[in-house]
Amino acid sequence: MKTKITEMFGIEHPIIQGGMHYVGFAELAAAVSNAGGLGIITGLTQRTPELLANEIRRCREMTDKPFGVNLTFLPSLSTPDYPGYIKAIIDGGIKAVETAGNNPQKWLPAMHEAGIKVIHKCTSVRHSLKAESIGCDAVSVDGFECGGHPGEDDIPNFILLPRAADELKIPFVASGGMADGRSLVAALALGAEGMNMGTRFIATQEAPVHENVKQAIVAASELDTRLVMRSLRNTERVLRNGAVDRLIAKEKELGANLKFEDIMAEVAGVYPKIMLEGTMEAGAWSCGMVAGLIHDVPTCKQLIDRIMAEADAIIRHQLAGFLRA
Ligand SMILES: Cc1cc2nc3c(=O)[nH]c(=O)nc-3n(C[C@H](O)[C@H](O)[C@H](O)COP(=O)(O)O)c2cc1C
């Protein structure tokens, strides 16, 4: 397939692996890129710019294909050294950056000067238009279904994507709820130029996370995610577990008085325990409703090849077959 996204990022298939905290290490990014998609290293999972530079070097040893880095601008306990991370990205020869969270305008000139294409993740049409107006090259439109932070508007992709298509001039990919060839064809039909997947890529052989995490996704249905931290305007879609139930009970009890400190035990510093150690009850971790469509743990190449073959068959046979001669 050739789309504006495959052309922009120099990739074979219009499939991007979204940045994921404690999942997007070099192993996964390289596997996705080697399979013809765009793999992405999660910048802030590397605690310092030096460690990110090292992770970029490790990834380059594993693939000669293009890969990117995610830089997330979300509320956090201490402000990361963003100038240092940007320098590591530029010095590392990266040509694709996925930004997410707050407005990345301040960082665009330096990245564009270095020949980097910036795709900003947005959960609304108005934020997508803002991204376009400040000079982002593409948008990843993240619907209400998505794992991670769906924003506060709660618009699912069946509405959000065609709305984005009606308004945007720059290309966009569909993100949230994407799993297979059906997702890709639907995304293209709704106006996207490709798709971004998070949760689906966790349940792959190469994702360097504990086996328990992969099995939790395979076991989960589309009914098993919950939204947390809404009252803090930092809504996150997570997989339900004991810690999430406790968190939700606190939210109910404290209502608008809830503070981040009240839920530290359930959300702060839990990713390494879950992703690396497989302690599944350690806290709340992002997971999309798409878990209901995930039933296996293939290699990234098997997954991407299967998606592309399925999409090809749907377009050529299933859809074309509906047309009267
Ligand atoms: C475990 C996990 C961690 C994530 N961490 C980040 C992150 O650090 N930065 C970011 O921009 N998006 C993050 N995301 C969001 C993904 O990049 C992607 O937008 C989202 O997963 C798409 O929805 P899907 O899970 O339905 O495919 C995360 C998602 C998951 C599931």
PDBQT file of the ligand as one rigid body, heavy atoms in Angstrom, charges set to zero:
ROOT
HETATM    1  C1  LIG A 401       0.664   0.431  28.080  1.00  0.00    +0.000 C 
HETATM    2  C2  LIG A 401       0.506   1.673  27.258  1.00  0.00    +0.000 A 
HETATM    3  C3  LIG A 401       1.356   2.739  27.498  1.00  0.00    +0.000 A 
HETATM    4  C4  LIG A 401       1.239   3.910  26.737  1.00  0.00    +0.000 A 
HETATM    5  N1  LIG A 401       2.122   4.932  26.953  1.00  0.00    +0.000 NA
HETATM    6  C5  LIG A 401       2.073   6.033  26.154  1.00  0.00    +0.000 A 
HETATM    7  C6  LIG A 401       3.038   7.058  26.291  1.00  0.00    +0.000 A 
HETATM    8  O1  LIG A 401       3.928   7.015  27.146  1.00  0.00    +0.000 OA
HETATM    9  N2  LIG A 401       2.946   8.134  25.448  1.00  0.00    +0.000 N 
HETATM   10  C7  LIG A 401       1.961   8.230  24.493  1.00  0.00    +0.000 A 
HETATM   11  O2  LIG A 401       1.951   9.196  23.752  1.00  0.00    +0.000 OA
HETATM   12  N3  LIG A 401       1.040   7.269  24.356  1.00  0.00    +0.000 NA
HETATM   13  C8  LIG A 401       1.073   6.177  25.145  1.00  0.00    +0.000 A 
HETATM   14  N4  LIG A 401       0.151   5.173  24.961  1.00  0.00    +0.000 N 
HETATM   15  C9  LIG A 401      -0.874   5.308  23.887  1.00  0.00    +0.000 C 
HETATM   16  C10 LIG A 401      -0.456   4.583  22.594  1.00  0.00    +0.000 C 
HETATM   17  O3  LIG A 401       0.655   5.184  22.003  1.00  0.00    +0.000 OA
HETATM   18  C11 LIG A 401      -1.597   4.586  21.559  1.00  0.00    +0.000 C 
HETATM   19  O4  LIG A 401      -1.957   5.916  21.242  1.00  0.00    +0.000 OA
HETATM   20  C12 LIG A 401      -2.811   3.851  22.056  1.00  0.00    +0.000 C 
HETATM   21  O5  LIG A 401      -2.435   2.667  22.697  1.00  0.00    +0.000 OA
HETATM   22  C13 LIG A 401      -3.751   3.530  20.905  1.00  0.00    +0.000 C 
HETATM   23  O6  LIG A 401      -4.857   2.811  21.336  1.00  0.00    +0.000 OA
HETATM   24  P1  LIG A 401      -4.938   1.202  21.289  1.00  0.00    +0.000 P 
HETATM   25  O7  LIG A 401      -4.277   0.741  22.535  1.00  0.00    +0.000 OA
HETATM   26  O8  LIG A 401      -6.401   0.937  21.259  1.00  0.00    +0.000 OA
HETATM   27  O9  LIG A 401      -4.217   0.731  20.065  1.00  0.00    +0.000 OA
HETATM   28  C14 LIG A 401       0.227   4.011  25.738  1.00  0.00    +0.000 A 
HETATM   29  C15 LIG A 401      -0.642   2.939  25.536  1.00  0.00    +0.000 A 
HETATM   30  C16 LIG A 401      -0.518   1.769  26.265  1.00  0.00    +0.000 A 
HETATM   31  C17 LIG A 401      -1.475   0.642  25.998  1.00  0.00    +0.000 C 
ENDROOT
TORSDOF 0
